Amino acid sequence: MSNLAAAESRESRFPIVPLTAMSFAAFAYVTFEMFAVGLISPMARDLDVSESRIGLLMTIYAGVVAVVTIPAMIWLGRFDKRTIFLATLGFLITGIVVQALTVNYSMLAVGRITAALTHGVFWALVGPMAARMSPGHTGKAVGIVSVGSTMALVVGSPLATWLGGLIGWRPTTWVLGALTVAALMVLLPTVPSLPPLPRDLASQEKRSMPWGLISLVLFLMLAVTGVFAAYTYLGLILSETAGANFVSIGLFVFGALGLLGVTVATRTVDRRMLRGSVHTTALFLIAAILGQLAFGLSGVLSTALIFLAIIVFGGAYGALPTLGTTIFLHAGRHNPDAASSLYVVTYQVGIASGAALGAVAVDASWTAGTLWIMAGLSLASTLVLALWSRPLLR
């Protein structure tokens, strides 16, 4: 009976409320980051620029994150993580306001860059914070936080696309701002203070980077670059294969399957992080092949195949952040802040590279080329993880 009581006590101490609040903050941040995915055409028309220039805003955003994150984390390491975490949302709110008030492309870029300055810090903090708040349940805690980013795809991106078509993308930006303020109000009373670790603990094993972690950087870079070569232009892919009327529906399906993916990953990641990651990148390859087949057909068959591709793509993408964060924290467990920062930078460089590669294909009027890029890089990432990372980490 005492063992049962102890187990129940441990479960009751699991910090579900603050983790859920952090997940809500992730929802707001990712919705803003991916804001243009479903609104790329109206934003381009309104600002009198090409669609590829709007797509390249993701490259600018991710590039800023990649450059700023590690130096920022080194400098901010002396402060309470809760304080820095909440401050990142202040930058997000400022970026949202600038985007809502923008009158030209340059001003829009300034708004995006403002939010990007702390985007990497937000994600570099969220994994280690969840792990410290939930000792013994790292995968579960990271999975709960990752639900927010997935819900941004399930609800945030489709809703932004729908609202953007209904009331315009600027008013939709204000709606996102209101949601972000709400997230901050939830976080203030729920996230606990997390002072920096003692110097002797925080600096353990900084002498060298484990080869397993180096291999994971290459794996994640290839996977994310391939994913965002296609995902950045998913609205265009849907429009060309299924029709413009299916863009919002397709983005919702992508996100809905992403929620399923993160749910499965959360339940299995502590036991099968390596195997699950291999399966995820293999599914990206399958989705790219299905998408290519859709471009070769027309009518109902094309629509059916592109939605099948989106189902596979969305499910795999939903699992990737949980698996990736957990496997990086496992490989760099003696210095989780550094491992998390490295994960964030790698992910953002992948986003920037993918958006840029996809822009080349779109500018050449070859939207299907985004899926060819995804197929090749997904295959390469699968081989790196299976043949290099897995023997080092299992």
Contacts in CASP RR format, 6 or more apart in sequence:
PFRMAT RR
TARGET T0000
AUTHOR 0000-0000-0000
METHOD contacts of the structure
MODEL  1
MSNLAAAESRESRFPIVPLTAMSFAAFAYVTFEMFAVGLISPMARDLDVS
ESRIGLLMTIYAGVVAVVTIPAMIWLGRFDKRTIFLATLGFLITGIVVQA
LTVNYSMLAVGRITAALTHGVFWALVGPMAARMSPGHTGKAVGIVSVGST
MALVVGSPLATWLGGLIGWRPTTWVLGALTVAALMVLLPTVPSLPPLPRD
LASQEKRSMPWGLISLVLFLMLAVTGVFAAYTYLGLILSETAGANFVSIG
LFVFGALGLLGVTVATRTVDRRMLRGSVHTTALFLIAAILGQLAFGLSGV
LSTALIFLAIIVFGGAYGALPTLGTTIFLHAGRHNPDAASSLYVVTYQVG
IASGAALGAVAVDASWTAGTLWIMAGLSLASTLVLALWSRPLLR
14 134 0 8 1.000
14 137 0 8 1.000
14 140 0 8 1.000
15 133 0 8 1.000
15 134 0 8 1.000
15 141 0 8 1.000
15 192 0 8 1.000
16 144 0 8 1.000
17 190 0 8 1.000
18 133 0 8 1.000
18 187 0 8 1.000
18 190 0 8 1.000
18 191 0 8 1.000
18 192 0 8 1.000
19 130 0 8 1.000
19 133 0 8 1.000
19 134 0 8 1.000
19 141 0 8 1.000
19 144 0 8 1.000
19 145 0 8 1.000
20 144 0 8 1.000
21 183 0 8 1.000
21 186 0 8 1.000
21 187 0 8 1.000
21 190 0 8 1.000
21 191 0 8 1.000
22 85 0 8 1.000
22 126 0 8 1.000
22 129 0 8 1.000
22 130 0 8 1.000
22 145 0 8 1.000
22 187 0 8 1.000
22 191 0 8 1.000
23 144 0 8 1.000
23 145 0 8 1.000
23 146 0 8 1.000
23 147 0 8 1.000
23 148 0 8 1.000
23 151 0 8 1.000
24 148 0 8 1.000
24 182 0 8 1.000
24 183 0 8 1.000
24 186 0 8 1.000
24 187 0 8 1.000
25 89 0 8 1.000
25 122 0 8 1.000
25 183 0 8 1.000
25 184 0 8 1.000
25 187 0 8 1.000
26 122 0 8 1.000
26 126 0 8 1.000
26 145 0 8 1.000
26 146 0 8 1.000
26 148 0 8 1.000
26 149 0 8 1.000
26 152 0 8 1.000
27 148 0 8 1.000
27 149 0 8 1.000
27 151 0 8 1.000
27 152 0 8 1.000
27 155 0 8 1.000
27 156 0 8 1.000
27 179 0 8 1.000
27 183 0 8 1.000
28 89 0 8 1.000
28 92 0 8 1.000
28 152 0 8 1.000
28 176 0 8 1.000
28 177 0 8 1.000
28 179 0 8 1.000
28 180 0 8 1.000
28 183 0 8 1.000
29 88 0 8 1.000
29 89 0 8 1.000
29 92 0 8 1.000
29 115 0 8 1.000
29 119 0 8 1.000
29 122 0 8 1.000
29 149 0 8 1.000
29 152 0 8 1.000
30 148 0 8 1.000
30 149 0 8 1.000
30 152 0 8 1.000
30 153 0 8 1.000
31 152 0 8 1.000
31 156 0 8 1.000
31 157 0 8 1.000
31 160 0 8 1.000
31 176 0 8 1.000
31 179 0 8 1.000
32 92 0 8 1.000
32 95 0 8 1.000
32 96 0 8 1.000
32 99 0 8 1.000
32 115 0 8 1.000
32 176 0 8 1.000
32 180 0 8 1.000
33 58 0 8 1.000
33 61 0 8 1.000
33 115 0 8 1.000
33 119 0 8 1.000
34 152 0 8 1.000
34 153 0 8 1.000
34 157 0 8 1.000
35 99 0 8 1.000
35 157 0 8 1.000
35 160 0 8 1.000
35 169 0 8 1.000
35 173 0 8 1.000
35 176 0 8 1.000
36 43 0 8 1.000
36 54 0 8 1.000
36 55 0 8 1.000
36 57 0 8 1.000
36 58 0 8 1.000
37 157 0 8 1.000
37 161 0 8 1.000
37 231 0 8 1.000
37 232 0 8 1.000
37 234 0 8 1.000
37 235 0 8 1.000
37 251 0 8 1.000
38 157 0 8 1.000
38 160 0 8 1.000
38 161 0 8 1.000
38 234 0 8 1.000
38 235 0 8 1.000
38 247 0 8 1.000
38 248 0 8 1.000
38 251 0 8 1.000
39 160 0 8 1.000
39 161 0 8 1.000
39 164 0 8 1.000
39 165 0 8 1.000
39 169 0 8 1.000
39 172 0 8 1.000
40 51 0 8 1.000
40 54 0 8 1.000
40 55 0 8 1.000
40 233 0 8 1.000
40 235 0 8 1.000
40 236 0 8 1.000
41 51 0 8 1.000
41 236 0 8 1.000
42 164 0 8 1.000
42 165 0 8 1.000
42 168 0 8 1.000
42 169 0 8 1.000
43 54 0 8 1.000
43 108 0 8 1.000
43 169 0 8 1.000
44 50 0 8 1.000
44 51 0 8 1.000
44 53 0 8 1.000
44 54 0 8 1.000
46 169 0 8 1.000
47 54 0 8 1.000
47 102 0 8 1.000
47 104 0 8 1.000
47 105 0 8 1.000
47 108 0 8 1.000
49 105 0 8 1.000
50 363 0 8 1.000
51 236 0 8 1.000
51 362 0 8 1.000
52 359 0 8 1.000
52 362 0 8 1.000
52 363 0 8 1.000
53 105 0 8 1.000
55 232 0 8 1.000
55 233 0 8 1.000
55 355 0 8 1.000
55 359 0 8 1.000
56 355 0 8 1.000
56 356 0 8 1.000
56 359 0 8 1.000
57 108 0 8 1.000
57 109 0 8 1.000
57 112 0 8 1.000
58 228 0 8 1.000
58 232 0 8 1.000
58 351 0 8 1.000
58 352 0 8 1.000
58 355 0 8 1.000
59 351 0 8 1.000
59 352 0 8 1.000
59 353 0 8 1.000
59 354 0 8 1.000
59 355 0 8 1.000
59 356 0 8 1.000
59 359 0 8 1.000
60 109 0 8 1.000
60 112 0 8 1.000
60 113 0 8 1.000
60 116 0 8 1.000
60 352 0 8 1.000
61 112 0 8 1.000
61 113 0 8 1.000
61 115 0 8 1.000
61 116 0 8 1.000
61 119 0 8 1.000
61 351 0 8 1.000
61 352 0 8 1.000
62 116 0 8 1.000
62 348 0 8 1.000
62 349 0 8 1.000
62 350 0 8 1.000
62 351 0 8 1.000
62 352 0 8 1.000
62 355 0 8 1.000
63 116 0 8 1.000
63 348 0 8 1.000
63 349 0 8 1.000
63 352 0 8 1.000
64 113 0 8 1.000
64 116 0 8 1.000
64 117 0 8 1.000
64 119 0 8 1.000
65 116 0 8 1.000
65 119 0 8 1.000
65 120 0 8 1.000
65 344 0 8 1.000
65 345 0 8 1.000
65 348 0 8 1.000
66 345 0 8 1.000
66 348 0 8 1.000
66 349 0 8 1.000
66 352 0 8 1.000
68 116 0 8 1.000
68 117 0 8 1.000
68 120 0 8 1.000
68 121 0 8 1.000
69 120 0 8 1.000
69 121 0 8 1.000
69 124 0 8 1.000
69 341 0 8 1.000
69 344 0 8 1.000
69 345 0 8 1.000
69 348 0 8 1.000
70 341 0 8 1.000
70 342 0 8 1.000
70 345 0 8 1.000
72 117 0 8 1.000
72 118 0 8 1.000
72 120 0 8 1.000
72 121 0 8 1.000
73 121 0 8 1.000
73 124 0 8 1.000
73 337 0 8 1.000
73 338 0 8 1.000
73 341 0 8 1.000
76 84 0 8 1.000
76 121 0 8 1.000
77 84 0 8 1.000
77 196 0 8 1.000
77 337 0 8 1.000
78 196 0 8 1.000
79 196 0 8 1.000
80 193 0 8 1.000
80 194 0 8 1.000
80 195 0 8 1.000
80 196 0 8 1.000
81 125 0 8 1.000
81 128 0 8 1.000
81 129 0 8 1.000
81 194 0 8 1.000
81 195 0 8 1.000
81 196 0 8 1.000
82 129 0 8 1.000
82 191 0 8 1.000
82 192 0 8 1.000
82 193 0 8 1.000
82 194 0 8 1.000
84 121 0 8 1.000
84 125 0 8 1.000
85 122 0 8 1.000
85 125 0 8 1.000
85 126 0 8 1.000
85 129 0 8 1.000
85 187 0 8 1.000
85 191 0 8 1.000
86 184 0 8 1.000
86 187 0 8 1.000
86 188 0 8 1.000
86 191 0 8 1.000
87 118 0 8 1.000
88 118 0 8 1.000
88 119 0 8 1.000
88 121 0 8 1.000
88 122 0 8 1.000
88 125 0 8 1.000
89 122 0 8 1.000
89 180 0 8 1.000
89 183 0 8 1.000
89 184 0 8 1.000
89 187 0 8 1.000
90 118 0 8 1.000
90 184 0 8 1.000
91 114 0 8 1.000
91 115 0 8 1.000
91 117 0 8 1.000
91 118 0 8 1.000
92 115 0 8 1.000
92 118 0 8 1.000
92 119 0 8 1.000
92 122 0 8 1.000
92 180 0 8 1.000
93 177 0 8 1.000
93 180 0 8 1.000
93 181 0 8 1.000
93 184 0 8 1.000
94 111 0 8 1.000
94 114 0 8 1.000
94 115 0 8 1.000
95 111 0 8 1.000
95 112 0 8 1.000
95 114 0 8 1.000
95 115 0 8 1.000
96 111 0 8 1.000
96 115 0 8 1.000
96 173 0 8 1.000
96 174 0 8 1.000
96 176 0 8 1.000
96 177 0 8 1.000
96 180 0 8 1.000
97 177 0 8 1.000
98 107 0 8 1.000
98 108 0 8 1.000
98 110 0 8 1.000
98 111 0 8 1.000
98 114 0 8 1.000
99 108 0 8 1.000
99 111 0 8 1.000
99 112 0 8 1.000
99 170 0 8 1.000
99 173 0 8 1.000
100 170 0 8 1.000
100 171 0 8 1.000
100 173 0 8 1.000
100 174 0 8 1.000
100 177 0 8 1.000
101 107 0 8 1.000
101 170 0 8 1.000
102 108 0 8 1.000
102 111 0 8 1.000
102 170 0 8 1.000
119 348 0 8 1.000
120 341 0 8 1.000
120 344 0 8 1.000
120 345 0 8 1.000
120 348 0 8 1.000
123 340 0 8 1.000
123 343 0 8 1.000
123 344 0 8 1.000
123 347 0 8 1.000
124 337 0 8 1.000
124 340 0 8 1.000
124 341 0 8 1.000
124 343 0 8 1.000
124 344 0 8 1.000
125 340 0 8 1.000
126 145 0 8 1.000
127 141 0 8 1.000
127 142 0 8 1.000
127 145 0 8 1.000
127 325 0 8 1.000
127 329 0 8 1.000
127 336 0 8 1.000
127 340 0 8 1.000
128 329 0 8 1.000
128 336 0 8 1.000
128 337 0 8 1.000
128 340 0 8 1.000
129 191 0 8 1.000
129 194 0 8 1.000
130 138 0 8 1.000
130 141 0 8 1.000
130 142 0 8 1.000
130 144 0 8 1.000
130 145 0 8 1.000
131 138 0 8 1.000
131 141 0 8 1.000
131 142 0 8 1.000
131 329 0 8 1.000
131 336 0 8 1.000
132 194 0 8 1.000
133 141 0 8 1.000
133 192 0 8 1.000
133 194 0 8 1.000
134 140 0 8 1.000
134 141 0 8 1.000
137 270 0 8 1.000
138 270 0 8 1.000
138 326 0 8 1.000
138 329 0 8 1.000
139 266 0 8 1.000
139 269 0 8 1.000
139 270 0 8 1.000
139 322 0 8 1.000
139 326 0 8 1.000
140 266 0 8 1.000
140 270 0 8 1.000
142 266 0 8 1.000
142 269 0 8 1.000
142 322 0 8 1.000
142 325 0 8 1.000
142 326 0 8 1.000
142 329 0 8 1.000
143 262 0 8 1.000
143 265 0 8 1.000
143 266 0 8 1.000
143 269 0 8 1.000
143 322 0 8 1.000
143 326 0 8 1.000
144 266 0 8 1.000
146 262 0 8 1.000
146 265 0 8 1.000
146 266 0 8 1.000
146 318 0 8 1.000
146 321 0 8 1.000
146 322 0 8 1.000
146 325 0 8 1.000
147 259 0 8 1.000
147 262 0 8 1.000
147 263 0 8 1.000
147 266 0 8 1.000
149 321 0 8 1.000
150 255 0 8 1.000
150 258 0 8 1.000
150 259 0 8 1.000
150 261 0 8 1.000
150 262 0 8 1.000
150 318 0 8 1.000
150 321 0 8 1.000
151 259 0 8 1.000
153 251 0 8 1.000
153 254 0 8 1.000
153 255 0 8 1.000
153 258 0 8 1.000
153 314 0 8 1.000
153 317 0 8 1.000
153 318 0 8 1.000
154 252 0 8 1.000
154 255 0 8 1.000
154 256 0 8 1.000
154 258 0 8 1.000
154 259 0 8 1.000
157 251 0 8 1.000
157 255 0 8 1.000
158 248 0 8 1.000
158 249 0 8 1.000
158 250 0 8 1.000
158 251 0 8 1.000
158 252 0 8 1.000
158 255 0 8 1.000
160 169 0 8 1.000
160 172 0 8 1.000
160 176 0 8 1.000
161 247 0 8 1.000
161 248 0 8 1.000
161 251 0 8 1.000
162 248 0 8 1.000
163 171 0 8 1.000
163 172 0 8 1.000
163 175 0 8 1.000
164 171 0 8 1.000
164 172 0 8 1.000
196 202 0 8 1.000
202 335 0 8 1.000
202 337 0 8 1.000
203 335 0 8 1.000
204 334 0 8 1.000
204 335 0 8 1.000
205 334 0 8 1.000
205 335 0 8 1.000
206 335 0 8 1.000
206 338 0 8 1.000
210 331 0 8 1.000
210 332 0 8 1.000
210 392 0 8 1.000
211 392 0 8 1.000
212 331 0 8 1.000
212 388 0 8 1.000
212 389 0 8 1.000
212 392 0 8 1.000
212 393 0 8 1.000
213 328 0 8 1.000
213 331 0 8 1.000
213 332 0 8 1.000
213 339 0 8 1.000
213 342 0 8 1.000
215 384 0 8 1.000
215 385 0 8 1.000
215 388 0 8 1.000
215 389 0 8 1.000
215 392 0 8 1.000
216 324 0 8 1.000
216 327 0 8 1.000
216 328 0 8 1.000
216 331 0 8 1.000
216 385 0 8 1.000
216 389 0 8 1.000
216 393 0 8 1.000
217 342 0 8 1.000
217 346 0 8 1.000
218 384 0 8 1.000
218 388 0 8 1.000
219 277 0 8 1.000
219 281 0 8 1.000
219 381 0 8 1.000
219 384 0 8 1.000
219 385 0 8 1.000
219 388 0 8 1.000
219 389 0 8 1.000
220 324 0 8 1.000
220 328 0 8 1.000
220 343 0 8 1.000
220 346 0 8 1.000
220 347 0 8 1.000
220 350 0 8 1.000
220 381 0 8 1.000
221 346 0 8 1.000
221 349 0 8 1.000
221 350 0 8 1.000
221 353 0 8 1.000
222 377 0 8 1.000
222 378 0 8 1.000
222 380 0 8 1.000
222 381 0 8 1.000
222 384 0 8 1.000
223 280 0 8 1.000
223 281 0 8 1.000
223 284 0 8 1.000
223 320 0 8 1.000
223 377 0 8 1.000
223 378 0 8 1.000
223 381 0 8 1.000
224 320 0 8 1.000
224 346 0 8 1.000
224 347 0 8 1.000
224 350 0 8 1.000
224 351 0 8 1.000
224 354 0 8 1.000
225 350 0 8 1.000
225 353 0 8 1.000
225 354 0 8 1.000
225 357 0 8 1.000
225 373 0 8 1.000
225 377 0 8 1.000
226 284 0 8 1.000
226 350 0 8 1.000
226 354 0 8 1.000
226 357 0 8 1.000
226 373 0 8 1.000
226 374 0 8 1.000
226 376 0 8 1.000
226 377 0 8 1.000
226 378 0 8 1.000
226 381 0 8 1.000
227 284 0 8 1.000
227 317 0 8 1.000
227 320 0 8 1.000
227 354 0 8 1.000
227 374 0 8 1.000
227 378 0 8 1.000
228 350 0 8 1.000
228 351 0 8 1.000
228 353 0 8 1.000
228 354 0 8 1.000
228 355 0 8 1.000
229 354 0 8 1.000
229 355 0 8 1.000
229 357 0 8 1.000
229 358 0 8 1.000
229 361 0 8 1.000
229 370 0 8 1.000
229 373 0 8 1.000
229 374 0 8 1.000
229 377 0 8 1.000
230 237 0 8 1.000
230 288 0 8 1.000
230 313 0 8 1.000
230 358 0 8 1.000
230 370 0 8 1.000
230 371 0 8 1.000
230 373 0 8 1.000
230 374 0 8 1.000
231 313 0 8 1.000
231 317 0 8 1.000
232 354 0 8 1.000
232 355 0 8 1.000
232 358 0 8 1.000
232 359 0 8 1.000
232 370 0 8 1.000
233 358 0 8 1.000
233 361 0 8 1.000
233 362 0 8 1.000
233 367 0 8 1.000
233 370 0 8 1.000
234 250 0 8 1.000
234 251 0 8 1.000
234 254 0 8 1.000
234 310 0 8 1.000
235 247 0 8 1.000
235 251 0 8 1.000
236 362 0 8 1.000
236 367 0 8 1.000
237 291 0 8 1.000
237 306 0 8 1.000
237 367 0 8 1.000
237 368 0 8 1.000
237 370 0 8 1.000
237 371 0 8 1.000
238 246 0 8 1.000
238 247 0 8 1.000
238 250 0 8 1.000
238 251 0 8 1.000
238 306 0 8 1.000
238 310 0 8 1.000
239 246 0 8 1.000
239 247 0 8 1.000
240 295 0 8 1.000
240 367 0 8 1.000
241 291 0 8 1.000
241 294 0 8 1.000
241 295 0 8 1.000
241 302 0 8 1.000
241 303 0 8 1.000
241 305 0 8 1.000
241 306 0 8 1.000
242 250 0 8 1.000
242 294 0 8 1.000
242 302 0 8 1.000
242 303 0 8 1.000
242 306 0 8 1.000
242 307 0 8 1.000
243 303 0 8 1.000
246 303 0 8 1.000
250 307 0 8 1.000
250 310 0 8 1.000
253 307 0 8 1.000
253 310 0 8 1.000
253 311 0 8 1.000
253 314 0 8 1.000
254 310 0 8 1.000
254 313 0 8 1.000
254 314 0 8 1.000
254 317 0 8 1.000
255 314 0 8 1.000
255 318 0 8 1.000
257 310 0 8 1.000
257 311 0 8 1.000
257 312 0 8 1.000
257 313 0 8 1.000
257 314 0 8 1.000
257 315 0 8 1.000
257 318 0 8 1.000
258 314 0 8 1.000
258 315 0 8 1.000
258 317 0 8 1.000
258 318 0 8 1.000
258 319 0 8 1.000
259 318 0 8 1.000
260 315 0 8 1.000
261 314 0 8 1.000
261 315 0 8 1.000
261 316 0 8 1.000
261 318 0 8 1.000
261 319 0 8 1.000
262 318 0 8 1.000
262 319 0 8 1.000
262 321 0 8 1.000
262 322 0 8 1.000
264 319 0 8 1.000
265 276 0 8 1.000
265 318 0 8 1.000
265 319 0 8 1.000
265 322 0 8 1.000
265 323 0 8 1.000
266 322 0 8 1.000
268 276 0 8 1.000
269 276 0 8 1.000
269 322 0 8 1.000
269 323 0 8 1.000
269 326 0 8 1.000
270 326 0 8 1.000
273 323 0 8 1.000
273 324 0 8 1.000
273 326 0 8 1.000
273 327 0 8 1.000
273 330 0 8 1.000
274 327 0 8 1.000
274 385 0 8 1.000
274 389 0 8 1.000
274 390 0 8 1.000
274 393 0 8 1.000
274 394 0 8 1.000
276 319 0 8 1.000
276 323 0 8 1.000
277 323 0 8 1.000
277 324 0 8 1.000
277 327 0 8 1.000
277 385 0 8 1.000
278 382 0 8 1.000
278 385 0 8 1.000
278 386 0 8 1.000
278 390 0 8 1.000
279 316 0 8 1.000
280 316 0 8 1.000
280 319 0 8 1.000
280 320 0 8 1.000
280 323 0 8 1.000
281 316 0 8 1.000
281 378 0 8 1.000
281 381 0 8 1.000
281 382 0 8 1.000
281 385 0 8 1.000
282 378 0 8 1.000
282 382 0 8 1.000
283 312 0 8 1.000
283 313 0 8 1.000
283 315 0 8 1.000
283 316 0 8 1.000
284 313 0 8 1.000
284 316 0 8 1.000
284 317 0 8 1.000
284 374 0 8 1.000
284 378 0 8 1.000
284 381 0 8 1.000
285 375 0 8 1.000
285 376 0 8 1.000
285 378 0 8 1.000
285 379 0 8 1.000
285 382 0 8 1.000
286 312 0 8 1.000
287 309 0 8 1.000
287 310 0 8 1.000
287 312 0 8 1.000
287 313 0 8 1.000
287 314 0 8 1.000
287 316 0 8 1.000
287 374 0 8 1.000
288 309 0 8 1.000
288 313 0 8 1.000
288 371 0 8 1.000
288 372 0 8 1.000
288 374 0 8 1.000
288 375 0 8 1.000
288 376 0 8 1.000
288 378 0 8 1.000
289 375 0 8 1.000
290 305 0 8 1.000
290 306 0 8 1.000
290 308 0 8 1.000
290 309 0 8 1.000
290 312 0 8 1.000
291 305 0 8 1.000
291 306 0 8 1.000
291 309 0 8 1.000
291 368 0 8 1.000
291 371 0 8 1.000
292 368 0 8 1.000
292 371 0 8 1.000
292 372 0 8 1.000
292 375 0 8 1.000
293 305 0 8 1.000
294 301 0 8 1.000
294 302 0 8 1.000
294 303 0 8 1.000
294 305 0 8 1.000
294 306 0 8 1.000
294 309 0 8 1.000
295 302 0 8 1.000
295 367 0 8 1.000
295 368 0 8 1.000
295 371 0 8 1.000
296 302 0 8 1.000
297 305 0 8 1.000
324 343 0 8 1.000
325 340 0 8 1.000
325 343 0 8 1.000
327 393 0 8 1.000
328 339 0 8 1.000
328 340 0 8 1.000
328 342 0 8 1.000
328 343 0 8 1.000
329 336 0 8 1.000
329 339 0 8 1.000
329 340 0 8 1.000
330 393 0 8 1.000
331 339 0 8 1.000
331 393 0 8 1.000
332 338 0 8 1.000
332 339 0 8 1.000
333 339 0 8 1.000
354 373 0 8 1.000
357 370 0 8 1.000
357 373 0 8 1.000
358 369 0 8 1.000
358 370 0 8 1.000
358 373 0 8 1.000
361 367 0 8 1.000
361 368 0 8 1.000
361 369 0 8 1.000
361 370 0 8 1.000
361 372 0 8 1.000
361 373 0 8 1.000
362 370 0 8 1.000
END
